[in-house]
């Protein structure tokens, strides 16, 4: 039953509820309780968004207080962090060459296989890494070694690897693949290549190195081109055993100086390519003049 007027006592709601009887659990019957709303006069010190306050009588079960112990809060935070991401757009794009739709469409067609290949020697590794896709290795291939070497056959690739590893004091190299990904539409397979290098001399430390490898093939599934990309400077520092010393120098000396220069350059308000090139020309000349004639 509901009765409504503009002024006065005027709200009556009938709410079903259930009373339990401990002695007669099977005779529990639903009953009706009224919820009565009374008008409350507003005072000068009270700001109210509603001119009525509801007094509710309801038979509620006992509810325990939430567990606020550190272990419980930690467990709740872990559970919260493990929730799956919502299916929301990738992000706000202003580029005219790509869009979230294009990226989603591209990744929906990527065949990411779980492929693990590990072998000693480059030739053994290459002949096994192409097996998951049933690719063929013809004699001729365009092999781009980080832009520093371009070879046209697998014979040249294997020869170069055997020679330069000996020159750099590498006695054994174990190759291992990670994150093998295949894009059928582009006829492209790429992966991260991990190289474990053991040294010929005891005073040279062994090291692990990571390389990006992009493999292209044609309609007949013949490998036609391979692009290898890696940090060449870091590789040679590892070969000479100077990687750790270089990392310390960059972290403790070079980076603080560069940050000081960047703050001063930004504060000048003249940050643009022309002023940057001007600094590259003036600063070395000023240093040479200071050392030689000052």
Secondary structure, DSSP 8 states (H G I E B T S, - for coil): -----SSSS-EEEEEEEE---SS-GGG--EEEEEEEEEE----TT---SSSEEEE--------------HHHHHHHHHHHHTS------S-----SS--HHHHHHHHHTEE------EEESHHHHHHHHTGGGT-B--SEEEEEETTTEEEEEHHHHHHHHHHHHHHTTEEEEEEEEEEEEEETTTTEEEEEEEEEEEESSTTS--EEEEEEEEEEE-TT-BEEEEEEE--HHHHHHHHTT-HHHHHHHIIIIIHHHHHHHHHHHHHHT--SHHHHHHHHHHHHHHHHHHHHH-
